Amino acid sequence: MIVGAIVALVVIYFLPRIHTATAKAYGRWRRRRRDLRLERERREREERLARLSQQTSAQ
């Protein structure tokens, strides 16, 4: 009973720090995913433009 209360107090004490660390990690993860997606979209757009210019120059 007393051990449970102490554990609860420790969890409550550290919860804001855990939340901050989790939020920072999630933000980094989202930023990395966004950067990868933007890079992939940019590459696809460049490839599409290159194909179009090859098609128009071949005609």
C-alpha positions in Angstrom: 0.0 0.0 0.0 2.7 2.5 1.0 4.9 1.3 -1.8 2.1 1.9 -4.3 1.6 5.5 -2.9 5.3 6.2 -3.2 5.4 4.9 -6.8 2.3 7.0 -7.7 4.0 10.1 -6.2 7.2 9.4 -8.2 5.3 8.9 -11.4 3.3 12.2 -10.8 6.6 14.0 -10.1 8.3 12.8 -13.3 5.3 12.9 -15.6 5.9 16.5 -16.9 9.5 15.5 -17.7 8.4 12.3 -19.4 5.8 14.2 -21.4 8.4 16.8 -22.5 10.9 14.2 -23.6 8.1 12.3 -25.4 6.9 15.4 -27.2 10.4 16.3 -28.3 11.0 12.8 -29.6 7.7 12.7 -31.5 8.4 16.2 -33.0 11.8 15.0 -34.3 10.2 11.9 -35.7 7.5 13.9 -37.5 10.0 16.4 -38.8 12.1 13.6 -40.2 9.1 11.9 -41.8 8.1 15.2 -43.3 11.6 15.9 -44.6 11.8 12.5 -46.2 8.4 12.9 -47.8 9.2 16.4 -49.2 12.5 15.1 -50.6 10.7 12.1 -52.3 8.1 14.4 -53.8 10.8 16.8 -55.0 12.7 13.9 -56.7 9.5 12.6 -58.3 8.7 16.1 -59.6 12.1 16.5 -61.1 11.9 13.0 -62.7 8.5 13.8 -64.2 9.8 17.1 -65.6 12.9 15.4 -67.1 10.7 12.8 -68.8 8.4 15.5 -70.2 11.3 17.5 -71.5 12.8 14.4 -73.1 9.5 13.7 -74.8 9.1 17.2 -76.1 12.7 17.3 -77.4 12.3 13.9 -79.1 9.3 15.2 -81.1 
